[in-house]
Amino acid sequence: MHLPKLWSCSDITVSADPKRNGSGRAEPNCCCFFPVWHCHITGNHTGISCGVIKVKRILKSLRHIKNRRGQSLVELALILPIIVLLLFGTVEFGRVFHSYINITSAVREGARLGAVGRTDIEIEDRIRESVTLANADTQLSILKIYPVESARTPGIPVEIEIQYDLPLVTPLLGDILPNPVPLKASATMRHE
């Protein structure tokens, strides 16, 4: 016999049972609603009160979890800024390290050209081409190319020094550290 639905949600359906003078009976729609499903399997059908009483007991026993959730939320609010700062600090450190490796490689390329007798303009062009960082045209400065072209003779070391000013993207770290961060690299090679 099919009973008409009086009330329904995704977990249970309450139907009118004419044999019980219209009292409701809980029928599970799925096994997700454990207390009502348990009553249905055990055959202890005392109406909707079976499921409601068990749900009330469970909710009453779970009230302390709400207090713990509040405590966890406060702890998260205290620790989250520190975790975010560490995360952004790690990202910034990676950017600084990558930039330093890039300009070190570029200055070595320039020193190699100086060691084989190229001109200062060729050395500067090669350094600027080798740097693959953002705003390298404005942020990169060649501090020293020593000795000058006319004084380079075989056996004399050629020394080149460059600086790249790396702007930080994290606002809080920009207040703590110097912004932009000056990165210097130098290389020395013997003239051939």
N, C-alpha and C positions, 0 to 999 in steps of 0.2 A: 504494500500500500504506500503510495506516495503522499508525504505530508506537505502541506503548504508552508512556504518559508515565511517566518515572521521577521527575522532579522538575520543579516549575513555580513560577514567581513571576509577577508582573505583566509582566515584561519578556521573559523567555525561557522556553522549555520544553526540557528535556533528555529525549530519547527513546532507547529501546534500539533499536539497529539490528542485526538478526541477521546481516547481511552482513559486519559489522565485528566479529564475535565479542563482541557485547554492549557495544561501546564507545558512549559517549553522543554524540549529535549535537545541537548547539544550534540551535533553531528560534525565530525571533523571534515574539513575540505581537503586538508593535507596533513601530513604527519609532523609538520613544523610546530603545531600547537600541542606540546607534550602532555600537559595535564588532562585536557579533554580527550586526547587520543588514548591516554592510559585508562581513563574511565570507560571508553568505548571498548577497548580490548578486554579488560577484566570483566566486563558485563555488569559493573556496578553503576547502573544508570539511575541516578536519583534526580535526574533533571539537570538543568543548567547550573544548579548550585554546586554540583560536583566539580565542574571545571572552574567556576568562579572562586570557590573557596580555595582551591589549589593555586590559582593565579594570585589571589590576594596573599596567600602565605608566601609565595615566591617573591612577590613585589615587596612585601614587608621585610623579608630577609635580605632583599637587595638594596634597602634604603641606605645602608652603610656604604655601599658602592658609590652612591651619589656624593657622599662626603669625601670619599677617597678620590673621586673624579675632580672635585674642587681643589683638593690638595695637590693632585697631579697637575692641574691647570696652573696653579700658582708656581709650582716648581718649574714647569715648562716656561712660564713667563720670566722666571729668574735666570734660567740657564740658556734660553734661546738666543739672547743677544750675544752671549759669549761664543756660542757655537757658530753663529752667523759671522762674527768678527774673525774667528779662526778660519772659517771657510774662505771668506774674502781675502784674508791675509795670505792663505795658501795660494789662491789664484794670483794675487799680486806678486808674490815671491816667484811663482812660475813665469810670469811676464817679465820680471826683472832679470831672472836667470837666462831666459831665452834671448832677451835683448843683449845681454852681456856676451853671450856666446856668438851672437850674430855680429856684433861690432868687433869682437876679437878676431873672428874669421876674416872680416873685411880689412882690418889693419894688417893682418898677415899677408893678404893678397897685395896690398899696397907696398909692404916692405919687400916682398919678392920682386915686384916690378922695379923698385928702387935699387935692388941688388944687381939687376941685370942691365942697369944704365938707362932706364926710361926717364922722361922729364917729369917735373913736379905736376904739371897739368894732367899728364897721363895717369900718374899715381892717384891724384885726387879724383879723377873720373872713375878709375877702377874701384876705388874705395866706395864712392857714392853708388855705383852700380851693384856692388856686392852687398850693401846694406839693404835688406828687404823689409825694413820696419816702416810703420806708418809715420808720415811727416818727416822722413829722413832728410828731405831738402832743407827744411827749416830748423830741425832739432839737432842735426849733425854738424859738428864743427871740427875741422882739422887743426889741431893745436900746433903740431910741430912736424916738419920734415927736415931732418938734419943729416948730413950737411947739405948745403945748396948744390944745385946741379953741377956747377963749375968746379966745386971742390971734391967731387966724388972720384976717387981713384981706387984701383983694385986693392983689396985688403982692408979698406976703411969700413967700419960698420955704418949702415944706414938705419937711422932710428926714426920711427913715425909714431905719433901719438894723436888719438882722436877722442872726442867726447860726444856722447849722445844724451840729451835731456829727455828722459822717459816720463811722460805725464801719468800720474796714477788715476785710475778710474773709480776707486772706492773713496767716497767722500770722507769717511771717518779716518781712514788711514792717511789721507791727504793732509789731515790736521795734525797727525802724530809724526809722520815722516816728512822730510823735505819734498815738496812737490813743485816742479818735476824732480825726479831722482837723477842726479848727474852720474853717468856711467862713463868711466875712462878706460881705454885700452891702448896698449902700446906694443910695438914689436920692433925687434932689432935683427938685421941680417947683414952679413958681411958682403960688401960689394965684390963682384966677380971680375 
